[in-house]
């Protein structure tokens, strides 16, 4: 996952200032959304701190981190010691590579935090399509990040959008309706939308029953 901030390093563990601010709020949403005993696949796990926070709140779950960035995977592996063996060795999953779902193994839920605004739109499309392949009916996809909300969009998110596009024109704060539409086409319903600190949202999608 692309880092937009300076991350502190301690041995192989990376520490994200933004994760320190929001990991408990995100973990609280995940604690309610994840199925009992879930095998969770996280896409773009970054430093690995979100995995630890979620596993500490839910001792019944196991976690599969992933990231295309090698330094991030080393950090995830180092942080895994804090979860009593429930965080698996990280995978080098890149959603822009065909066949990435074959590398993912079994999953009962997908989690993706702070990724879709710092990646091409094709990543969001691949995430939804891959989730449809990996998950069974009723299982969730949990997203976190900033979104555009039409007339309700916070000025800070518009400023962030301009900053992201100045770095890479394929990046940007995504329109919530567009994200919901991509997941709807893949067979998911938006079950829950949670307002989070700093004008972010947590979204919980559930896979519809097959017709």
N, C-alpha and C positions, 0 to 999 in steps of 0.2 A: 504494500500500500504506500502511496506517495505521502511523505510527511510534509505538512505545511508549517511546522514549528521546529524549534531546536529541542532535541530530546536529550535528557540527561542520561549518561551511561554509568552503570555500576557493574563491573565485570561484563557479562554479556547482556545483562538486564538493561533495557531501555525504559526510561520513565517519561511519560508524556504529560506536560502540564494540563492539557485539555482533558485527558483521561482522568487525571486526579480530581478535576472539577466535576466530571459528569458520570464517572463509572458507577457510583452508588445509585444515582437516579435511574440509569439504564438497567442496572442489575435488579432494581425493584420492579420495573416493568417486566423484565424477562422472568423473574420469579413467579409472576402470575400467569404469564403466557405459555411457558414451556410445559409440555406434557410430563406426567410422572415418569421418572426413569428415562428421560429422553437422551438419545444420542444426538448431540448438537453439532452441526457443521457450521463453523464461522468462516465467512468469506472476507478476506482483507483484515486479518486479526491485528495488524499493527504491532504494538509493543507486547501484546499478550495480557495486558492488565485487565481488560474487560472479561476475559475468560476466567481469570482468578476470582474477580468480584462476583461473577455469576455462580461459579461453582461453590464459593463460600456461602452464598445464600441458599443454594439448592444442593445439598449433599447427595441427592439421589441421581443427579445427572452426570453424564460424561461429555467431554468436549473435544472436538477435533478442530484445532486452529489451522489456518492456511494463509499464505501470502506469497506473491511472486518475488518479494524482496528478501534476499538472503539474510541481511542483518536483522530484519524483523523476525524472521523464523528463528534465528539464534536467540533472540530475546524471548520469544514465546516459549522455546524449550527451557530456557533458564527460569522463567517465571513458573513453569509447570510444577516445580518442586513445592510450591505453596498450595497445591490442590490435592495432595495425597494420592497421586497416581491417576487422577481422573481426567487429566489433560494429556491427550495423545501427542506423539511427536508431530510437529507441523508438516503440512503438505505444501508443495510449491504449485498451488493452483492458480492459473491465469484464465479468467473467464473469456478472454479473447482467443484462446486456443481451442480448436475443435476437440470434442471428446473429453472435456474436463470433468464431466460427471462420472466418467469411468474411473477417475483417480480418487473420487471422494469417498467411496465406500458407502455403507449404510448410514442413513440419517432419519431422525424423527422430527427434526426442526432445522431451519436455516436462520442464521443471524448475520446481519451485515450492517456494521456501524460506520458512518462517516466515509463512505466509499463512492457512492454514485455521483456526487458532485465533483470529485477529483478523478474522474475517469470518463472516457467517451460514452455517449448514450448507448452504444452497442453493448456495454457492460451491463447496464440495467436490463436490456432486452435478454441478454444471455443469462442473467441471474434468474429472471422470471421463467424462462424456458427450461433452465436446468432444474429449478425447484419443482416444476411440474413433472419432470422425469424422476426425481429422487424421492419425493414425498408421497405419502398415501393420503387418501381423502381425510379431511379434518385436521391435518397437521399444519403447523404454522411457519410463516416466514416473518421475521421481525427485523425491521429497518429502523435506523436512527440517523438523523441529520437535519440540515436546514432545507426548507422548501419554500417555493413561491406559492402564495395563496391569493392570487388576484388582488383585489382591493385591500385585503387584510395583510399583505406582505409587509414585514417589518423593514424600515429603511436600512437597518444594518444588514439584512439579507441581500438587499439590492446592491449595497456597497460591496459585500462579499462576492456577489455574482460578477460584478465588474472586475474585481481583483483577480478572481479565478480565470476569467476569460483573457485577461491581459497576460497571464502565465501560459495558458494553453487554450486556444479557441474551442477545443472539443470539451472543455470542462464547463461547469456552471451549476448554480443552484437550480435544481429541477422543479418544474411545475408539478404540484401535487396531483392535479387531475391527470396529467400525462403519465405519471408513475402508476397511479391507480388503474388507468386504462391498460397499460402494459400487463399488469398482473391480472386484470380481468380477462384479457384475451388468453392468458396462460391458464386460466381456470381457478383464479383465486378471488375471494371476496375480502374487502377491507372490513375487518371485524372491530377494530379498535384504533382510535387516534388519540394520543396522549400529548398534551402540551408539556414541553420540557424547558429547563432553564435556557437562557440566552437565545430565545426564539427558534429553538429546535423542536422537532416532533419525533415521537416514537410511533411507528405504524405496525400493526399486527394484522397480517393477511392469513386467511385460512383456505386451504384447498377445498374446492367444492366437491360434492359427491359426483362421481362419474355417472353420466346418463346411460 
